[in-house]
Amino acid sequence: MSPTPNAWLLVAAALDAMAALLHVGCIVFGAAWYRFFGAGERMARLSEAGDWRPIVVTSGIAIVLSVWALYALSAAGAIAELPLLRIGVCAITAVFLLRGVGGALYAAFGAPAGVAFWWWSSAICLGIGLVHLQGLMQVWARP
């Protein structure tokens, strides 16, 4: 897209990759990490019991976030252009923004337990989404 990679999208890619690595950390370090990051007591107990479901769910999230990091790098101009790049990065940005706003609304009006998790995770998703959005606006503003 550009000879100089877009700094905002590079930061977005780093944030996506960091989120993916934190999810991998939950798999590696188990129940304590699931509890710390607010995944819920059920996920923590399943992890302690050696159940396969936390690994599958968390691996899926880590893979998706890793792909999103690659799309942010591609949109930044740091790696080759990936298929459906504009649609993909717009969708990724929308997911982060909607999760941020939707999670905050859920925390405010419907969350029965774990409200702190919903506030924190929503703020993080909203922040990551805004970083993606700023990068996209800059990249698309260029001729």
Residue, then its C-alpha position, 0 to 999 in steps of 0.5 A: m500500500s505504501p513504501t513506508p509502513n503505517a505506524w498505527l497499523l504496526v502498533a495494531a499488529a503488535l497489539d493483536a499479536m500480544a493478545a494472541l500471545l496472552h491467550v497462548g499463555c492461558i493454555v500454557f500456564g493454565a487455570a491461574w491465567y484463565r482466572f487472572f484474565g477473567a475467563g471465568e471459573r468454569m474455564a479455570r476448573l476445566s483447565e485444572a481438570g485437563d479438559w480439552r475444551p479450554i485449549v480448543v477455544t483459547s487456541g481458536i482465539a489465538i489463531v484468529l488474533s494472529v491472523w488479524a495481526l498479519y492483516a494489520l501488518s499487510a495493511a500497514g505495508a510491512i508485508a505482502e498484500l493479503p487476500l481481501l485486505r480492505i474488507g478484512v481489515c475493516a471487518i477486524t476493526a469493526v469487530f474490535l469496536l463492536r466488542g468494545v462498545g457492546g461489552a461496555l453496554y453489557a457490563a452496564f446493563g446486563a452482566p450478572a457477574g464478572v463486571a470488572f472483566w467486561w469493563w476492562s476487556s471492553a476498554i482494551c478492545l475499544g482501544i485496539g479498534l481505535v488504533h486499527l481505525q486510525g491506521l486505516m484512515q491514514v492509509w486510505a487518505r493517501p492517493 
